[in-house]
């Protein structure tokens, strides 16, 4: 009886160890198009960001850097203050090496807002002379990771642009007690 029980256990062990999952895992076809933080070799950096985009009367941003960062967020975060005019803007443009159709893009970023006004992330795709995209309002007083999505469908996308828009509740002066922090911007194509 003992040998029979050991034999059954051995057969079951062999059966379970030889079984393989017949399903296949999909391949991970995610390409990172942009990955930027606000530090470079331990120093604060706007690397790749354009401060102030001279169109539609948008102004340069009032900003500094902060060591208040999300978990695994590097050393510095971008700290953008309420502007002294209607709106301030920062811009990051990515030219795609090969224009593509029918692609999906995801912008991932971390933010923390102590503003008393509206702040948005605008994620736009350009194809030829046209553009379209999506807005995402930033409002969490705690570090939060968010995503904005864009699907190019049949349009041939040649560049992607991320805007940080901060609006002023009043047109008088920069308020350094109200700000929003940003970190870990990444664009993925999948």
KOLLOMI-68126 format. One record per residue: residue number from 1; x, y, z of N, C-alpha, C in turn; residue in one letter. Coordinates in steps of 0.2 Angstrom, whole numbers. Atoms other than C-alpha are relative to their C-alpha. Layout:
N
n:n.X:n.Y:n.Z:ca.X:ca.Y:ca.Z:c.X:c.Y:c.Z:res
NUM:X:Y:Z:X:Y:Z:X:Y:Z:A
...
This chain:
190
n:n.X:n.Y:n.Z:ca.X:ca.Y:ca.Z:c.X:c.Y:c.Z:res
1:4:-6:0:0:0:0:4:6:0:X
2:-4:-6:0:14:12:4:3:1:-7:X
3:-4:-1:7:23:9:-13:-5:2:-5:X
4:5:-2:5:6:11:-22:-1:7:1:X
5:2:-7:-2:3:28:-13:6:4:-3:X
6:-6:-3:2:21:33:-17:0:1:-8:X
7:0:0:7:19:28:-35:-5:5:-3:X
8:5:-5:2:3:38:-37:2:7:1:X
9:-3:-6:-1:11:53:-29:5:2:-5:X
10:-5:-1:5:26:51:-41:-3:2:-7:X
11:4:-1:6:14:50:-56:-3:7:0:X
12:3:-6:0:4:65:-51:5:6:0:X
13:-5:-5:0:20:75:-48:3:1:-7:X
14:-3:0:7:27:70:-65:-5:3:-5:X
15:5:-3:4:10:75:-73:0:7:1:X
16:1:-7:-1:9:92:-65:7:4:-2:X
17:-7:-4:2:28:96:-68:1:0:-8:X
18:-1:0:8:26:91:-87:-5:4:-3:X
19:6:-4:3:10:101:-90:3:7:-1:X
20:-2:-6:2:13:117:-99:-6:4:-2:X
21:6:-4:2:1:131:-102:0:1:-7:X
22:1:-1:8:-5:131:-120:-1:7:-2:X
23:1:-7:2:-9:149:-120:6:4:-1:X
24:-6:-4:1:3:162:-126:-1:7:3:X
25:0:-7:-3:7:178:-118:1:5:-6:X
26:-2:-5:6:6:193:-130:6:3:1:X
27:-7:-3:0:22:201:-134:-1:8:2:X
28:0:-7:-2:25:218:-126:2:5:-5:X
29:-2:-4:5:25:230:-140:0:8:2:X
30:0:-7:-2:27:246:-130:6:3:-2:X
31:-6:-4:2:39:259:-137:0:6:4:X
32:-1:-6:-4:45:273:-125:2:6:-5:X
33:-1:-5:5:44:289:-136:4:6:4:X
34:-3:-5:-4:49:301:-122:0:-2:7:X
35:0:2:-7:54:299:-104:5:6:3:X
36:-4:-6:-2:59:315:-95:-2:1:8:X
37:0:-2:-7:62:320:-77:3:7:1:X
38:-2:-7:-1:67:337:-70:7:0:3:X
39:-7:-1:-3:85:333:-65:4:-4:-5:X
40:-6:3:4:101:329:-74:6:0:4:X
41:-6:1:-4:115:322:-65:0:3:7:X
42:1:-3:-6:108:328:-49:-1:7:1:X
43:1:-7:0:105:345:-54:-7:1:-3:X
44:6:-1:3:88:353:-58:1:2:-8:X
45:0:-1:7:84:353:-77:-6:1:-3:X
46:6:0:5:71:358:-90:1:-4:-6:X
47:-2:3:6:80:347:-102:-6:-2:-5:X
48:5:1:5:69:347:-118:-6:4:1:X
49:6:-4:-1:55:358:-111:2:7:-2:X
50:0:-7:3:52:375:-119:-5:4:5:X
51:4:-5:-5:46:389:-106:-3:5:-4:X
52:4:-5:4:33:400:-114:0:-2:-7:X
53:1:2:7:26:396:-131:-3:6:-3:X
54:2:-6:2:24:412:-140:-6:0:-5:X
55:6:1:4:7:409:-147:-6:2:4:X
56:7:-1:-3:-11:415:-143:1:4:7:X
57:-1:-4:-6:-3:427:-130:2:-3:7:X
58:-2:3:-6:3:414:-118:7:2:2:X
59:-6:-3:-3:16:419:-106:5:-5:2:X
60:-5:5:-3:32:411:-99:-3:-2:7:X
61:2:3:-7:29:401:-83:5:3:5:X
62:-4:-1:-6:35:406:-66:1:-6:3:X
63:-2:6:-2:44:391:-60:6:-1:4:X
64:-6:2:-3:57:383:-49:0:-7:1:X
65:0:7:0:62:366:-44:-1:-2:8:X
66:2:2:-7:57:356:-28:3:-7:1:X
67:-2:7:-2:64:341:-19:-6:-4:3:X
68:6:4:-2:46:336:-15:-1:-4:-6:X
69:1:4:6:45:321:-27:-4:-6:2:X
70:3:7:-1:35:305:-29:5:-5:1:X
71:-4:6:-1:41:288:-25:4:-1:-6:X
72:-4:2:6:55:284:-37:0:6:-5:X
73:0:-5:5:54:301:-45:6:4:-1:X
74:-6:-4:1:72:306:-46:2:4:6:X
75:-2:-5:-5:79:321:-36:-4:6:0:X
76:4:-6:0:69:336:-42:-6:-1:-4:X
77:7:0:3:51:340:-47:0:7:-3:X
78:1:-7:3:46:355:-58:-6:3:4:X
79:5:-4:-4:36:368:-47:-2:6:-4:X
80:3:-5:4:25:379:-57:-5:4:4:X
81:4:-4:-4:17:394:-49:-6:3:-4:X
82:5:-4:3:1:404:-53:3:6:-4:X
83:-3:-6:4:5:416:-67:-3:7:2:X
84:2:-7:-1:3:435:-66:-4:2:-6:X
85:5:-2:5:-7:435:-82:-5:-6:-1:X
86:5:5:1:-21:424:-89:2:-7:0:X
87:-2:7:0:-11:409:-93:7:0:-1:X
88:-7:2:1:7:402:-93:0:-7:-3:X
89:-1:7:3:13:387:-103:7:-2:0:X
90:-6:4:2:27:375:-105:-1:-5:-5:X
91:1:4:6:30:364:-120:5:-5:0:X
92:-5:5:2:39:348:-124:-3:-3:-6:X
93:1:3:6:39:342:-142:4:-6:-2:X
94:-3:6:2:43:325:-149:-1:-1:-7:X
95:1:1:7:46:323:-167:1:-8:-1:X
96:-1:7:1:43:305:-172:5:-2:-6:X
97:-5:1:5:57:297:-182:-3:-2:-6:X
98:3:2:6:45:289:-194:-8:1:2:X
99:7:-1:-1:27:296:-195:-4:-7:-1:X
100:3:6:0:15:282:-191:-8:1:0:X
101:8:0:0:-4:278:-193:-2:-5:4:X
102:4:5:-4:-16:268:-182:5:-2:6:X
103:-4:1:-6:-5:270:-167:-4:3:6:X
104:2:-3:-6:-10:273:-149:5:2:4:X
105:-5:-3:-4:-1:284:-137:-3:1:7:X
106:2:-1:-7:-1:286:-119:5:5:4:X
107:-4:-5:-4:6:301:-109:-1:-2:8:X
108:0:2:-7:10:296:-91:4:5:4:X
109:-4:-5:-4:15:309:-78:-3:0:7:X
110:1:0:-7:15:312:-59:-1:8:1:X
111:1:-7:-1:8:328:-52:-3:1:7:X
112:3:-1:-7:3:336:-35:-2:8:0:X
113:2:-7:1:-7:353:-35:-2:3:7:X
114:2:-4:-5:-8:366:-22:-3:7:-3:X
115:2:-6:3:-16:378:-34:-7:2:2:X
116:7:-2:0:-32:389:-32:-3:2:-6:X
117:3:-1:7:-34:389:-51:1:-6:-4:X
118:0:6:4:-35:378:-65:7:-2:-3:X
119:-6:2:3:-20:368:-72:-2:-6:-4:X
120:2:6:4:-21:356:-86:6:-3:-4:X
121:-5:3:4:-10:344:-96:-3:-1:-7:X
122:3:1:7:-13:345:-115:5:-5:-4:X
123:-4:5:4:-7:330:-125:-3:1:-7:X
124:2:-1:7:-8:334:-144:4:-4:-5:X
125:-4:3:6:-3:325:-160:-1:4:-6:X
126:0:-4:7:1:334:-176:1:-5:-5:X
127:-1:4:6:-1:327:-193:-1:5:-5:X
128:0:-5:5:3:338:-207:-1:7:3:X
129:1:-6:-3:-4:355:-203:-6:0:5:X
130:5:1:-5:-18:348:-192:2:-2:7:X
131:-1:2:-6:-19:344:-174:-6:-2:4:X
132:6:2:-5:-30:335:-161:3:-3:6:X
133:-2:3:-7:-28:329:-143:-5:0:5:X
134:4:1:-6:-34:328:-126:3:4:6:X
135:-2:-3:-6:-34:338:-110:-1:-4:6:X
136:1:4:-7:-32:332:-92:1:5:5:X
137:0:-5:-5:-36:343:-77:4:-3:6:X
138:-4:2:-5:-23:342:-63:-3:3:7:X
139:3:-3:-6:-30:344:-45:1:-3:6:X
140:-1:4:-6:-24:331:-33:5:4:5:X
141:-5:-3:-5:-16:339:-17:6:-5:2:X
142:-5:5:-1:-6:322:-16:3:-2:-6:X
143:-3:3:6:6:314:-28:-4:-5:-3:X
144:4:5:4:-4:305:-41:3:-1:-7:X
145:-2:1:7:1:297:-57:-7:-1:-4:X
146:6:0:5:-11:300:-72:2:-2:-7:X
147:-2:2:7:-12:295:-90:-5:4:-4:X
148:4:-3:5:-19:304:-105:1:-4:-7:X
149:-1:4:6:-22:294:-121:-2:3:-6:X
150:2:-3:7:-23:298:-140:1:-6:-4:X
151:0:5:5:-27:286:-154:0:3:-7:X
152:-1:-3:6:-21:291:-171:-5:-2:-6:X
153:4:3:5:-33:280:-181:3:0:-7:X
154:-3:0:6:-30:283:-199:4:6:-2:X
155:-4:-6:1:-20:299:-197:7:-1:1:X
156:-7:1:0:-2:299:-200:3:6:5:X
157:-3:-5:-5:6:307:-184:7:1:-1:X
158:-7:-2:1:22:316:-186:4:3:6:X
159:-3:-3:-6:25:324:-169:-6:0:6:X
160:4:0:-6:18:324:-151:2:5:4:X
161:-2:-6:-4:17:339:-140:-4:-1:7:X
162:3:0:-7:14:340:-121:1:7:2:X
163:0:-7:-2:9:357:-114:-2:-1:8:X
164:2:-1:-7:8:362:-95:-3:7:0:X
165:4:-6:0:-6:375:-95:-2:2:8:X
166:2:-2:-7:-8:385:-78:-4:7:-1:X
167:4:-6:0:-22:398:-77:0:4:6:X
168:0:-4:-6:-23:413:-66:-7:2:2:X
169:7:-2:-2:-38:417:-55:-1:8:0:X
170:0:-7:1:-33:435:-56:6:3:-4:X
171:-5:-3:4:-22:446:-67:4:5:4:X
172:-4:-5:-3:-11:454:-54:7:-2:1:X
173:-7:2:-1:5:445:-48:0:-7:1:X
174:-2:7:-1:13:429:-46:-1:-2:7:X
175:2:2:-7:7:419:-31:5:-6:1:X
176:-5:6:-1:22:408:-25:-2:-4:6:X
177:3:5:-5:11:400:-11:-4:-5:-3:X
178:5:4:3:0:392:-24:5:-3:-6:X
179:-4:3:5:9:380:-36:-2:-8:-1:X
180:1:7:1:8:363:-44:7:-3:-2:X
181:-6:4:1:22:350:-45:-1:-5:-5:X
182:0:5:5:26:339:-59:7:-5:0:X
183:-6:4:1:38:324:-62:-2:-6:-4:X
184:1:6:3:40:308:-72:-4:0:-6:X
185:4:0:6:33:313:-89:3:-6:-5:X
186:-2:5:4:33:298:-101:-5:-1:-6:X
187:5:1:5:25:295:-118:2:-7:-3:X
188:-1:7:3:23:277:-124:-5:-1:-6:X
189:4:1:6:17:271:-141:-1:-8:0:X
190:2:7:0:8:254:-142:-5:-2:-5:X
